[in-house]
């Protein structure tokens, strides 16, 4: 578990920067009172715009301020053998041997299925098993790029792009955003040599998400909007898969706009996305849904709940979430995000019992996922600081390491 909570990290980074609380307040436009409450651990979490502002005022990435994800050990053990093997697969030795064509019994269809299964396990927060599989997936895809058959080479580059994208997402979850960007840049190089026109915009979306994690909100917004516009201009939104990729980019742009404080633009983008999401079921089906962006009326509603929570409208978030029916293609990770956001909304309105009940549901459906998110820990810390603890809170606090 991470050894520092938000308040301690904030105080340490502020002192390293040589700033007083008042100076950080002036730089970040965050009130001194909020900074004091966080540093004195009277407040254990803050809304994302506040966290981004503090990170910018300190001159650090958001991930530096938030610390390691709870399930990542902080003293080097997070870079265990599986992670090291994944890193080496992403960045093979400089000047090493060129990839060799696959053996005669190699199956490209099997490789695609294994990569798709990797995405399923990623959405289920099975990061350890995904890291275990990635080196072989990346190596296998690289071998296909050396095939004598031109069509197979292009398919190999497409598989390599998806495998490196998956590695990039896992690296983000492990708090290694620089490695994630390296993996995504190499995935983009592969996409440009493939025959899949949707792969490049999907990778741009992943890159935008990684930029968001680093606090590079303007960069994230710009590349997502540009890629979405390019897709429309190229006529790539006339299939269900193409529209899903466009929708993912548009929702990503909305998130970046909101985190930058431009709530009106975010609302316009989300409204546009929600309108377009209704077309997905009416368009021709594409390939394996596990290999494309998540976009449906359900995913748009989940994102609207998330933005409402993050930007201080918990009652609106709970109203949006009430009675929501999720489509069958909504990944487990999105379902669990919804529960976490609902728990935060209950916390923000002072409904500790409702927050605990929601977190207990989250623990039942996604215990590993829950341990990988600092927000879950922050919510439980906030609840634990209250004078009266609802039933079930101690068990959650022990599970997340808030108390021993």
C-alpha positions as CSV (number, residue, x, y, z in Angstrom):
1,X,0.0,0.0,0.0
2,X,1.1,3.6,-0.6
3,X,2.8,5.0,2.5
4,X,1.7,8.6,2.0
5,X,-1.8,10.1,2.0
6,X,-2.7,13.2,0.0
7,X,-2.1,15.6,2.8
8,X,1.4,14.4,3.6
9,X,2.4,14.3,-0.1
10,X,1.1,17.8,-0.6
11,X,3.1,19.2,2.4
12,X,6.2,17.4,1.3
13,X,6.0,18.6,-2.3
14,X,5.2,22.2,-1.1
15,X,8.2,22.3,1.1
16,X,10.4,20.8,-1.7
17,X,9.2,23.7,-3.9
18,X,10.1,26.2,-1.2
19,X,6.5,27.5,-1.0
20,X,4.4,28.6,2.0
21,X,0.8,27.6,2.1
22,X,-0.1,31.2,1.1
23,X,2.3,31.2,-1.9
24,X,0.9,27.8,-3.1
25,X,-2.6,29.2,-2.7
26,X,-1.7,32.2,-4.9
27,X,0.0,30.0,-7.6
28,X,-2.8,27.5,-7.7
29,X,-5.8,29.7,-7.0
30,X,-6.8,27.2,-4.3
31,X,-7.9,28.7,-1.0
32,X,-5.4,28.5,1.9
33,X,-8.1,26.9,4.0
34,X,-8.4,23.9,1.6
35,X,-4.6,23.5,1.6
36,X,-4.5,23.6,5.4
37,X,-7.3,21.1,5.7
38,X,-5.6,18.7,3.4
39,X,-2.1,19.1,5.0
40,X,-3.6,18.8,8.5
41,X,-5.5,15.6,7.3
42,X,-8.8,17.1,8.3
43,X,-9.7,16.6,4.6
44,X,-8.5,13.5,2.8
45,X,-9.6,14.2,-0.8
46,X,-10.5,17.0,-3.2
47,X,-12.2,17.4,-6.5
48,X,-10.1,16.8,-9.6
49,X,-10.0,20.5,-10.7
50,X,-8.6,21.3,-7.2
51,X,-6.0,18.5,-7.5
52,X,-5.0,19.6,-11.0
53,X,-4.6,23.2,-9.8
54,X,-2.5,22.2,-6.9
55,X,-0.3,20.0,-9.1
56,X,0.2,22.9,-11.5
57,X,1.0,25.3,-8.7
58,X,3.6,22.8,-7.4
59,X,5.0,22.2,-10.9
60,X,4.5,18.5,-10.7
61,X,2.4,15.9,-12.5
62,X,-1.0,15.0,-11.0
63,X,0.2,11.4,-10.5
64,X,3.1,12.7,-8.4
65,X,0.6,14.5,-6.1
66,X,-1.8,11.5,-5.9
67,X,1.0,9.0,-5.2
68,X,1.1,5.4,-6.2
69,X,-2.1,3.5,-6.8
70,X,-3.0,1.7,-3.5
71,X,-2.1,-1.7,-4.9
72,X,1.3,-0.6,-6.1
73,X,4.1,-1.0,-3.5
74,X,6.0,2.2,-3.0
75,X,9.6,0.9,-2.4
76,X,10.5,-0.6,-5.7
77,X,8.5,-3.8,-5.4
78,X,6.0,-2.4,-7.9
79,X,8.8,-2.9,-10.5
80,X,8.7,-6.7,-9.9
81,X,9.7,-9.3,-12.5
82,X,6.4,-9.2,-14.5
83,X,6.6,-5.4,-14.8
84,X,10.2,-5.5,-15.8
85,X,9.4,-8.1,-18.4
86,X,6.6,-5.9,-19.8
87,X,8.9,-2.9,-19.9
88,X,11.6,-4.9,-21.8
89,X,8.9,-6.0,-24.3
90,X,7.8,-2.4,-24.9
91,X,11.4,-1.3,-25.3
92,X,13.5,-4.1,-26.7
93,X,17.3,-3.8,-26.4
94,X,18.7,-1.1,-28.7
95,X,20.4,-2.7,-31.7
96,X,19.0,-6.1,-30.9
97,X,18.1,-8.7,-33.5
98,X,15.3,-7.9,-35.9
99,X,12.0,-9.8,-35.5
100,X,11.8,-13.1,-37.3
101,X,8.7,-14.4,-39.1
102,X,6.5,-16.7,-37.0
103,X,6.7,-20.4,-37.2
104,X,4.5,-22.3,-39.6
105,X,2.1,-23.4,-36.8
106,X,1.6,-19.8,-35.6
107,X,-2.1,-18.6,-35.6
108,X,-2.8,-14.9,-36.1
109,X,-6.4,-15.5,-35.1
110,X,-5.3,-17.0,-31.9
111,X,-3.0,-14.0,-31.2
112,X,-5.9,-11.6,-31.8
113,X,-8.1,-13.6,-29.4
114,X,-5.4,-13.5,-26.8
115,X,-5.0,-9.7,-27.1
116,X,-8.8,-9.3,-26.9
117,X,-8.9,-11.5,-23.8
118,X,-6.1,-9.3,-22.3
119,X,-8.4,-6.3,-22.7
120,X,-11.2,-8.2,-21.0
121,X,-8.9,-9.0,-18.1
122,X,-7.7,-5.4,-18.0
123,X,-11.2,-4.1,-17.6
124,X,-11.6,-6.6,-14.8
125,X,-8.5,-5.1,-13.1
126,X,-6.5,-8.4,-13.5
127,X,-3.4,-6.3,-14.1
128,X,-1.0,-9.0,-12.8
129,X,-2.2,-11.6,-15.2
130,X,-2.2,-9.1,-18.1
131,X,1.4,-8.1,-17.3
132,X,2.3,-11.8,-17.3
133,X,0.8,-12.3,-20.8
134,X,2.0,-9.0,-22.5
135,X,5.6,-9.9,-23.3
136,X,4.5,-12.9,-25.4
137,X,1.7,-11.0,-27.0
138,X,4.0,-8.2,-28.0
139,X,6.7,-10.6,-29.2
140,X,4.2,-12.6,-31.2
141,X,2.8,-9.5,-32.9
142,X,6.3,-8.3,-33.7
143,X,7.1,-11.6,-35.4
144,X,4.0,-11.2,-37.7
145,X,5.3,-7.8,-38.8
146,X,8.3,-9.7,-40.3
147,X,6.0,-12.0,-42.4
148,X,6.7,-12.5,-46.1
149,X,3.0,-11.8,-46.8
150,X,2.1,-8.1,-47.1
151,X,-1.4,-8.6,-45.7
152,X,-0.2,-10.6,-42.8
153,X,2.4,-7.9,-42.0
154,X,-0.3,-5.2,-41.9
155,X,-2.4,-7.4,-39.6
156,X,0.7,-8.0,-37.5
157,X,1.2,-4.2,-37.1
158,X,-2.5,-3.9,-36.1
159,X,-2.0,-6.6,-33.4
160,X,1.2,-5.0,-32.3
161,X,-0.6,-1.6,-31.9
162,X,-3.3,-3.1,-29.8
163,X,-0.9,-5.1,-27.6
164,X,1.3,-1.9,-27.0
165,X,-1.9,0.1,-26.3
166,X,-2.8,-2.5,-23.7
167,X,0.7,-2.3,-22.2
168,X,0.4,1.5,-22.1
169,X,-2.9,1.3,-20.2
170,X,-1.4,-1.1,-17.6
171,X,1.6,1.2,-17.2
172,X,-0.8,4.1,-16.4
173,X,-2.6,2.0,-13.8
174,X,0.8,1.2,-12.3
175,X,1.6,5.0,-12.1
176,X,4.2,4.8,-14.9
177,X,2.8,7.4,-17.3
178,X,6.2,8.1,-19.0
179,X,6.5,4.4,-19.9
180,X,2.8,4.5,-21.0
181,X,3.6,7.3,-23.5
182,X,6.6,5.4,-24.9
183,X,4.4,2.4,-25.4
184,X,1.6,4.4,-27.0
185,X,4.1,6.2,-29.3
186,X,5.4,2.9,-30.6
187,X,1.8,1.7,-30.9
188,X,1.0,4.7,-33.1
189,X,4.0,3.9,-35.3
190,X,2.6,0.4,-35.7
191,X,-0.9,1.7,-36.4
192,X,0.4,3.8,-39.3
193,X,1.7,0.6,-40.9
194,X,-1.5,-1.4,-40.4
195,X,-4.6,-1.5,-42.5
196,X,-7.0,-0.6,-39.6
197,X,-8.1,3.0,-40.0
198,X,-9.7,3.1,-36.5
199,X,-6.5,2.1,-34.6
200,X,-4.8,5.4,-34.8
201,X,-7.7,7.4,-33.4
202,X,-8.1,4.8,-30.6
203,X,-4.4,5.3,-29.7
204,X,-4.8,9.0,-29.7
205,X,-7.6,8.6,-27.2
206,X,-5.4,6.5,-25.0
207,X,-2.7,9.2,-25.3
208,X,-5.1,11.9,-24.4
209,X,-6.1,9.9,-21.2
210,X,-2.4,9.6,-20.3
211,X,-1.9,13.3,-20.8
212,X,-4.9,13.9,-18.5
213,X,-3.2,11.8,-15.8
214,X,-0.1,14.0,-16.2
215,X,-2.1,17.2,-15.9
216,X,-1.5,18.1,-19.6
217,X,-5.1,19.0,-20.1
218,X,-4.8,21.4,-23.0
219,X,-2.7,18.8,-24.9
220,X,-5.3,16.1,-24.1
221,X,-8.2,18.3,-25.3
222,X,-6.4,19.4,-28.5
223,X,-5.4,15.9,-29.7
224,X,-8.8,14.4,-28.9
225,X,-10.8,17.0,-30.7
226,X,-8.5,17.0,-33.7
227,X,-8.7,13.2,-34.0
228,X,-12.5,13.3,-33.6
229,X,-12.8,15.9,-36.4
230,X,-10.5,13.9,-38.6
231,X,-12.7,10.9,-38.2
232,X,-15.8,12.8,-39.2
233,X,-14.0,14.3,-42.2
234,X,-12.9,10.9,-43.4
235,X,-16.3,9.3,-43.1
236,X,-15.2,6.9,-40.4
237,X,-18.3,7.3,-38.2
238,X,-20.7,5.4,-40.5
239,X,-20.1,2.1,-38.7
240,X,-20.8,1.1,-35.1
241,X,-17.1,0.7,-34.4
242,X,-16.2,4.0,-36.0
243,X,-18.8,5.8,-34.1
244,X,-17.7,4.2,-30.8
245,X,-14.1,5.4,-31.4
246,X,-15.3,8.9,-32.2
247,X,-17.5,8.9,-29.1
248,X,-14.6,7.9,-26.9
249,X,-12.6,10.8,-28.3
250,X,-15.4,13.2,-27.7
251,X,-16.0,12.1,-24.2
252,X,-12.3,12.4,-23.5
253,X,-12.3,15.9,-24.8
254,X,-15.3,16.8,-22.6
255,X,-13.4,15.4,-19.5
256,X,-10.3,17.5,-20.4
257,X,-12.5,20.6,-20.9
258,X,-14.2,20.1,-17.6
259,X,-10.9,19.6,-15.7
260,X,-9.6,22.8,-17.2
261,X,-12.6,24.6,-15.8
262,X,-14.6,25.0,-19.0
263,X,-17.8,23.4,-17.8
264,X,-19.9,24.9,-20.6
265,X,-17.8,23.4,-23.3
266,X,-17.7,20.0,-21.5
267,X,-21.5,20.0,-21.2
268,X,-21.8,20.8,-25.0
269,X,-19.5,18.0,-25.9
270,X,-21.2,15.5,-23.6
271,X,-24.6,16.5,-25.0
272,X,-23.3,16.0,-28.5
273,X,-21.9,12.6,-27.6
274,X,-25.1,11.5,-25.9
275,X,-27.1,12.4,-29.0
276,X,-24.7,10.5,-31.3
277,X,-24.6,7.5,-28.9
278,X,-28.2,6.7,-29.8
279,X,-27.0,5.8,-33.4
280,X,-24.6,3.1,-32.3
281,X,-27.3,0.3,-32.2
282,X,-28.6,1.3,-35.6
283,X,-25.3,1.0,-37.5
284,X,-23.7,-2.1,-39.0
285,X,-21.8,-4.1,-36.4
286,X,-18.0,-4.2,-36.7
287,X,-15.5,-6.6,-35.4
288,X,-14.7,-7.8,-31.8
289,X,-16.2,-5.2,-29.4
290,X,-13.4,-5.9,-27.0
291,X,-11.0,-4.3,-29.4
292,X,-12.7,-0.9,-29.9
293,X,-13.5,2.1,-27.7
294,X,-16.3,2.0,-25.1
295,X,-19.2,4.2,-26.3
296,X,-22.9,3.7,-25.7
297,X,-25.8,5.6,-24.1
298,X,-24.8,3.9,-20.8
299,X,-21.1,5.0,-21.1
300,X,-22.2,8.6,-21.7
301,X,-24.4,8.5,-18.7
302,X,-21.6,7.1,-16.6
303,X,-19.3,9.8,-17.7
304,X,-21.9,12.5,-17.0
305,X,-22.2,11.1,-13.4
306,X,-18.5,11.2,-13.1
307,X,-18.2,14.8,-14.2
308,X,-21.1,15.8,-11.9
309,X,-19.3,14.3,-8.9
310,X,-15.9,15.7,-9.8
311,X,-17.2,19.2,-10.3
312,X,-19.3,19.6,-7.2
313,X,-22.8,18.5,-8.2
314,X,-23.4,15.4,-6.1
315,X,-27.2,15.7,-6.1
316,X,-27.2,15.8,-9.9
317,X,-24.8,12.8,-10.0
318,X,-27.2,10.7,-7.8
319,X,-30.2,11.7,-9.9
320,X,-28.4,10.7,-13.1
321,X,-27.4,7.4,-11.6
322,X,-30.8,6.6,-10.2
323,X,-32.4,3.6,-12.0
324,X,-29.7,3.5,-14.6
325,X,-29.8,0.4,-16.8
326,X,-26.4,-0.5,-18.2
327,X,-26.0,-2.0,-21.7
328,X,-24.5,-5.5,-21.9
329,X,-21.4,-4.2,-23.6
330,X,-20.5,-1.9,-20.7
331,X,-17.1,-3.2,-19.4
332,X,-16.8,-4.1,-15.7
333,X,-14.4,-1.3,-15.1
334,X,-17.0,1.3,-16.2
335,X,-19.6,-0.3,-13.9
336,X,-17.2,-0.1,-11.0
337,X,-16.3,3.5,-11.8
338,X,-20.0,4.3,-11.5
339,X,-20.2,2.7,-8.0
340,X,-17.2,4.6,-6.9
341,X,-18.6,7.9,-8.2
342,X,-21.9,7.2,-6.5
343,X,-20.1,6.5,-3.2
344,X,-18.3,9.8,-3.6
345,X,-21.6,11.7,-4.2
346,X,-23.1,10.1,-1.1
347,X,-20.0,11.2,0.9
348,X,-20.2,14.8,-0.5
349,X,-23.8,15.2,0.7
350,X,-23.1,13.8,4.1
351,X,-24.8,10.4,3.6
352,X,-22.1,8.2,5.1
353,X,-24.3,5.2,5.3
354,X,-25.2,5.4,1.6
355,X,-21.5,5.8,0.8
356,X,-20.6,2.7,2.8
357,X,-23.4,0.6,1.3
358,X,-22.2,1.6,-2.2
359,X,-18.6,0.8,-1.4
360,X,-19.6,-2.6,0.0
361,X,-21.2,-3.3,-3.4
362,X,-18.1,-2.2,-5.1
363,X,-15.9,-4.5,-3.0
364,X,-18.2,-7.4,-3.8
365,X,-18.0,-6.9,-7.6
366,X,-14.4,-5.6,-8.0
367,X,-12.2,-6.0,-5.0
368,X,-8.9,-5.9,-6.9
369,X,-10.0,-2.9,-9.0
370,X,-11.0,-1.1,-5.8
371,X,-7.5,-1.5,-4.4
372,X,-6.0,0.1,-7.4
373,X,-7.7,3.4,-7.0
374,X,-6.6,6.2,-4.7
375,X,-10.1,7.7,-4.8
376,X,-11.5,4.7,-2.9
377,X,-8.9,5.1,-0.2
378,X,-9.6,8.8,0.0
379,X,-13.3,8.3,0.4
380,X,-12.9,5.8,3.2
381,X,-10.4,8.1,4.9
382,X,-12.9,10.9,4.8
383,X,-15.6,8.7,6.2
384,X,-13.2,7.4,8.9
385,X,-12.5,10.9,10.1
386,X,-16.2,11.4,10.9
387,X,-17.2,11.1,14.6
388,X,-19.8,8.4,13.9
389,X,-18.8,5.4,11.8
390,X,-21.6,3.6,9.9
391,X,-21.8,-0.2,10.1
392,X,-19.4,-1.8,7.7
393,X,-16.9,1.1,7.5
394,X,-14.2,-0.6,9.7
395,X,-14.1,-3.6,7.4
396,X,-13.6,-1.4,4.4
397,X,-11.0,0.7,6.1
398,X,-9.0,-2.5,7.0
399,X,-9.4,-3.8,3.5
400,X,-7.9,-0.7,2.0
401,X,-5.2,-0.3,4.7
402,X,-6.7,2.9,6.1
403,X,-6.5,1.3,9.6
404,X,-4.8,-1.9,10.7
